[in-house]
Amino acid sequence: MPQLTRRRLIEMSGAAAATVASGLATSAGPARAAGSRTLTIGYVTPQTGPLAAFGETDTFVINAVRKVLAGGVAIGGTRYPVDIVVKDSQSSSNRAGEVAADLILKQKVDLMLVASTPETTNPVSDQCELNGVPCISTVAPWQPWFFTRNGDPKKGFEWTYHFFWGLEDIIAVFTGMWPHVSTNKTVGGLYPNDGDGNAWGDPKLGFPGPLAAKGYKLVDPGRYQDLTTDFSAQIAAFKKGDVQILTGVPIPPDFKTFWTQAAQQGFKPKVASVGKALLFPSAVEAIGPSALDLSSEVWWTPNHPFHSSLTHQSCAELAAAYERTGKQWTQPLGFAHALLEVAVDVLKRSHDVDKKETIRDAIAETKLDTIVGHIAWTGAPVKNVAKTPLVGGQWIKGKKYPFDLIVVENVTAPNIPAQGTLKPIA
């Protein structure tokens, strides 16, 4: 992604930047002359590859925030220019770790940001923990981010902090939706052999225990590799088990393959509540008409009742601004924006940006209302995790676009309005 030079940022700012800069000044009063160095934020997300839908909104968000930060950030009375350096993980864990190391060792980033699935967040977080660099991550359930990295709830991590929801939330949302449709309570689990799939299918951390406690029977045919081209074994197991509810966490291209083969082989569940693969309009449109009535978790929508601390936009205003690019709003939009909100807030409170410990401590002390809700690391559920709300949604026939995502379950976040109830797949 092209980077804006400092000169170009200054040229873009003009009088408007002066106004924005005034708004970014700290309580210490008007900022003095610009700092002697530029603060560098590293940003790692999947821009290409099978996870690219997660990073679809990044360019829009980062360009908008660059304009807001054209006048720099005031810290302790001194204003510092800010450079955001974006790296593409290419949907590869190895690549994510490599570019994170490059940002740390060569770019000398002051703060690392990373988003989108454990395959991206975990290797970047590990590099930051290893090298003593403050890091904020999001868009991965907290359990695979924390426990897969051998996190100890009694100790936590020193340099890496995460905000998102957890498996307990998605289990509550899905089991809150499903009773609206009459089924035999037999659930098929489509779990890949990756960070999310192993966490969702884990007997202790994932779905099996809570489903059994609620009277559901789980049919789990075992893990499969990402980018599998033949799901006949899984489909046969689901048919044999009389599965009427499908769940799982495949990547988008894998679910498209599975769903096409399921129709060909006569597997037709009444409900399909699938994480990851059904989050994005582009992924749903790629499936075609048979995507109607599929359901998923919902992290963020234009109807969420929150505002940006950075631009003061509502969720609806942020989505509308994005749709002026010609694309339909998509859930990562809110979290990409919130990640930058938290980063700016942290830098403003860091006091001495030449000491990475002060940036780390400012992360831990965050108490910020963002476009995705309130973010604060309070020590619960574990030291380094801040929870954000989660609801459930269903894809229906769209008005302006082929499909619309509506909220149909808000049991874990009643402040987010529901727009309907779950309907069976037609």
Rosetta blueprint (number, residue, H / E / L):
1 M L
2 P L
3 Q L
4 L L
5 T L
6 R H
7 R H
8 R H
9 L H
10 I H
11 E H
12 M H
13 S H
14 G H
15 A H
16 A H
17 A H
18 A H
19 T H
20 V H
21 A H
22 S H
23 G H
24 L H
25 A L
26 T L
27 S L
28 A L
29 G L
30 P L
31 A L
32 R E
33 A E
34 A E
35 G L
36 S L
37 R L
38 T L
39 L E
40 T E
41 I E
42 G E
43 Y E
44 V E
45 T E
46 P L
47 Q L
48 T L
49 G L
50 P L
51 L L
52 A H
53 A H
54 F H
55 G H
56 E L
57 T L
58 D H
59 T H
60 F H
61 V H
62 I H
63 N H
64 A H
65 V H
66 R H
67 K H
68 V H
69 L H
70 A H
71 G H
72 G L
73 V E
74 A E
75 I E
76 G L
77 G L
78 T E
79 R E
80 Y E
81 P L
82 V E
83 D E
84 I E
85 V E
86 V E
87 K E
88 D E
89 S L
90 Q L
91 S L
92 S L
93 S H
94 N H
95 R H
96 A H
97 G H
98 E H
99 V H
100 A H
101 A H
102 D H
103 L H
104 I H
105 L H
106 K L
107 Q L
108 K L
109 V L
110 D L
111 L E
112 M E
113 L E
114 V E
115 A E
116 S L
117 T L
118 P H
119 E H
120 T H
121 T H
122 N H
123 P H
124 V H
125 S H
126 D H
127 Q H
128 C H
129 E H
130 L H
131 N H
132 G L
133 V L
134 P L
135 C E
136 I E
137 S E
138 T E
139 V L
140 A L
141 P L
142 W H
143 Q H
144 P H
145 W H
146 F H
147 F L
148 T L
149 R L
150 N L
151 G L
152 D L
153 P L
154 K L
155 K L
156 G L
157 F L
158 E L
159 W L
160 T E
161 Y E
162 H E
163 F E
164 F E
165 W L
166 G L
167 L H
168 E H
169 D H
170 I H
171 I H
172 A H
173 V H
174 F H
175 T H
176 G H
177 M H
178 W H
179 P H
180 H H
181 V L
182 S L
183 T L
184 N L
185 K L
186 T E
187 V E
188 G E
189 G E
190 L E
191 Y L
192 P E
193 N L
194 D L
195 G H
196 D H
197 G H
198 N H
199 A H
200 W H
201 G L
202 D L
203 P L
204 K L
205 L L
206 G L
207 F L
208 P H
209 G H
210 P H
211 L H
212 A H
213 A H
214 K L
215 G L
216 Y L
217 K E
218 L E
219 V E
220 D L
221 P L
222 G L
223 R L
224 Y E
225 Q L
226 D L
227 L L
228 T L
229 T L
230 D L
231 F L
232 S H
233 A H
234 Q H
235 I H
236 A H
237 A H
238 F H
239 K H
240 K H
241 G L
242 D L
243 V L
244 Q L
245 I E
246 L E
247 T E
248 G E
249 V L
250 P L
251 I L
252 P H
253 P H
254 D H
255 F H
256 K H
257 T H
258 F H
259 W H
260 T H
261 Q H
262 A H
263 A H
264 Q H
265 Q L
266 G L
267 F L
268 K L
269 P L
270 K L
271 V E
272 A E
273 S E
274 V E
275 G L
276 K L
277 A L
278 L L
279 L L
280 F L
281 P H
282 S H
283 A H
284 V H
285 E H
286 A H
287 I H
288 G L
289 P H
290 S H
291 A H
292 L L
293 D L
294 L L
295 S E
296 S E
297 E E
298 V E
299 W L
300 W L
301 T L
302 P L
303 N L
304 H L
305 P L
306 F L
307 H E
308 S L
309 S L
310 L L
311 T L
312 H L
313 Q L
314 S E
315 C H
316 A H
317 E H
318 L H
319 A H
320 A H
321 A H
322 Y H
323 E H
324 R L
325 T L
326 G L
327 K L
328 Q L
329 W L
330 T L
331 Q L
332 P H
333 L H
334 G H
335 F H
336 A H
337 H H
338 A H
339 L H
340 L H
341 E H
342 V H
343 A H
344 V H
345 D H
346 V H
347 L H
348 K H
349 R L
350 S L
351 H L
352 D L
353 V L
354 D L
355 K L
356 K H
357 E H
358 T H
359 I H
360 R H
361 D H
362 A H
363 I H
364 A H
365 E L
366 T L
367 K E
368 L E
369 D E
370 T E
371 I L
372 V L
373 G E
374 H E
375 I E
376 A E
377 W L
378 T L
379 G L
380 A L
381 P L
382 V L
383 K L
384 N L
385 V E
386 A E
387 K E
388 T L
389 P L
390 L L
391 V E
392 G E
393 G E
394 Q E
395 W E
396 I E
397 K E
398 G L
399 K L
400 K L
401 Y L
402 P L
403 F E
404 D E
405 L E
406 I E
407 V E
408 V E
409 E E
410 N L
411 V L
412 T L
413 A L
414 P L
415 N L
416 I L
417 P L
418 A L
419 Q L
420 G L
421 T L
422 L L
423 K L
424 P L
425 I L
426 A L
